[in-house]
Every structure is written in C-alpha cells, then in structure tokens.
Amino acid sequence: MFAWLFSDPLPVGTSAPEFSLPDDSGRTVSLAALRGKSVVLVFYPGDDTPGCTKQLCQFRDDWSEAQARGVEVFGVNPQSSTSHGKFRQKFHFPFPLLVDAGQKVAALYHANGLIVKRTVYRIGPDGVIQFARRGMPSPKEVLG
C-alpha cells in the first residue's frame, strides 16, 4: 500500500518507460520521438516553489552545456499547462515543462507520491537510463 513511499528510482542500465505528455505549449512530447538523443527528465513537486525554482534555474543557467552535449531537458509534474507556462515564462526556462496529469508517468519512473518525488533521470540515445537520482543533483553531475 505504501510501496511508493519507499521506492528507489529506476536502476541505471534499464530501459526507460515510454511516455507521451503535453508540454506547456500544448505540443505532445514522446520518448519514442526523442530516440537518438539524450534526454533529461526532472520530476519536481511544484511550479514556482523555492526548491523547484532553484533546481530548474540551475538547468537554465547551464543550458549551454546541455545544448553542447545535445541533451533535451524537460521538467515534469502534474500541474496544468497554464501553471507551467507562467512558471516557465517568469524564469525564462529554455526547455519545456511537461504536464503529467495524475502522475501517470511519475509512477512509471518511481517518482510519484502525495507530491512528486524530486527525481532526475538521464536517458541515453538508445532509451537506456544512464543516470537516476533523488534530490537536486547538479546539472554537471546529470549531464555527465
């Protein structure tokens, strides 16, 4: 019943679960369409909250590093596209925020709970998880 409370992130070396989610602009983002690129998923609890803002601003501030490595970055939580759009605009995030209604994708990635568990993944071009950690690892750690 409370397994989600104690779950670990998915292990490095396993296949990343497929997903399709709308972003803050209404476009659909799917992992299958990103095959061949490295992808970072930042599951975070809430838009415009101190910890989440700090974490996503770190990725914004290191954006040139992500671009140089050809990495696609996405923030993910269940809030609405309107909330995401305001948050993204306010802090000038150069990457989309995905709307995970009902935490369905968070559940696939062991990041669901009463609130989303702050969890960061890097998925390789082959769809295999290369990095998985709870908390706020620095973009440099994540981008490896």
C-alpha positions in Angstrom: 0.0 0.0 0.0 2.8 2.4 0.8 5.4 0.9 -1.6 5.6 4.3 -3.5 6.8 6.0 -0.3 9.9 3.8 -0.1 10.6 3.2 -3.8 14.0 3.8 -5.3 14.5 5.4 -8.7 14.6 3.1 -11.7 18.1 1.5 -11.9 20.7 2.7 -14.3 21.0 0.3 -17.2 17.3 -0.4 -17.5 15.1 0.7 -20.4 13.3 4.0 -19.8 9.5 3.6 -19.8 7.8 5.1 -22.9 5.6 8.1 -22.4 3.7 10.8 -24.3 2.8 14.0 -22.5 1.7 17.5 -23.4 4.1 20.4 -22.7 3.3 23.9 -21.5 2.6 24.9 -25.1 0.2 22.1 -25.9 2.7 20.1 -28.0 3.0 16.4 -27.3 6.4 15.1 -26.3 7.1 11.4 -26.5 10.2 9.4 -25.6 9.9 7.4 -28.8 10.2 10.6 -30.9 13.3 11.5 -29.0 15.2 8.3 -29.7 18.7 9.0 -30.8 19.0 11.9 -28.4 19.9 12.1 -24.7 17.0 13.2 -22.6 16.9 14.6 -19.0 13.7 14.3 -17.1 13.5 16.5 -13.9 10.5 15.3 -11.9 9.7 18.1 -9.4 7.0 18.8 -6.8 5.6 22.2 -7.7 5.8 25.2 -10.1 7.1 28.4 -8.6 8.2 26.9 -5.2 11.7 27.7 -3.8 13.4 24.3 -4.2 11.9 23.6 -7.6 12.7 27.1 -8.9 16.3 26.7 -7.7 16.7 23.3 -9.4 15.2 24.3 -12.7 17.1 27.6 -12.7 20.4 25.5 -12.4 19.5 23.7 -15.7 18.6 27.1 -17.2 21.9 28.6 -16.2 23.8 25.6 -17.5 21.8 25.5 -20.7 24.8 25.9 -23.0 26.3 22.8 -21.5 23.1 20.8 -22.2 23.0 22.2 -25.8 26.7 21.5 -26.4 26.0 17.8 -25.4 22.8 17.6 -27.5 20.7 16.9 -24.4 16.9 17.5 -24.4 15.8 18.7 -20.9 12.2 18.5 -19.6 10.7 19.4 -16.3 7.8 17.1 -15.3 5.0 17.5 -12.8 1.2 17.2 -12.7 0.3 20.9 -12.7 -1.6 22.4 -15.6 -0.1 23.8 -18.8 -1.3 27.3 -17.7 0.7 27.0 -14.4 3.7 25.6 -16.3 3.5 28.3 -18.9 3.5 31.1 -16.2 6.4 29.4 -14.3 8.4 28.9 -17.5 7.9 32.5 -18.7 8.7 34.0 -15.2 12.1 32.3 -15.0 12.8 32.1 -18.8 13.3 28.3 -18.9 14.6 27.4 -22.4 13.2 23.9 -22.0 9.5 22.7 -21.9 7.6 21.7 -18.8 5.5 18.5 -19.2 2.0 18.1 -17.8 1.8 14.7 -16.1 -1.8 14.6 -15.1 -2.5 12.1 -12.3 1.3 11.4 -12.0 1.0 8.5 -14.5 4.5 9.0 -15.9 5.9 9.8 -12.5 4.5 6.4 -11.4 6.4 4.7 -14.3 9.6 6.4 -13.2 9.1 5.8 -9.4 8.7 9.5 -8.7 5.0 9.6 -7.7 3.6 10.1 -4.3 1.4 12.5 -2.3 3.6 15.1 -4.1 6.0 14.3 -6.9 9.4 13.0 -5.5 12.2 15.2 -6.8 14.0 12.8 -9.1 16.3 13.3 -12.1 17.0 10.9 -14.9 19.3 11.0 -17.9 18.2 8.6 -20.7 20.7 7.8 -23.4 20.0 7.9 -27.1 19.3 4.1 -27.0 16.5 4.6 -24.4 18.5 3.2 -21.5 18.7 5.0 -18.2 22.2 6.4 -17.7 21.6 8.5 -14.5 19.0 8.3 -11.8 19.0 10.1 -8.5 16.6 11.6 -6.0 17.1 15.2 -4.8 18.8 18.0 -6.6 22.0 16.7 -8.3 23.8 19.5 -10.2 23.4 19.7 -13.9 27.1 18.9 -14.3 26.5 15.6 -12.5 23.4 14.8 -14.5 24.9 15.7 -17.9 28.0 13.6 -17.0 
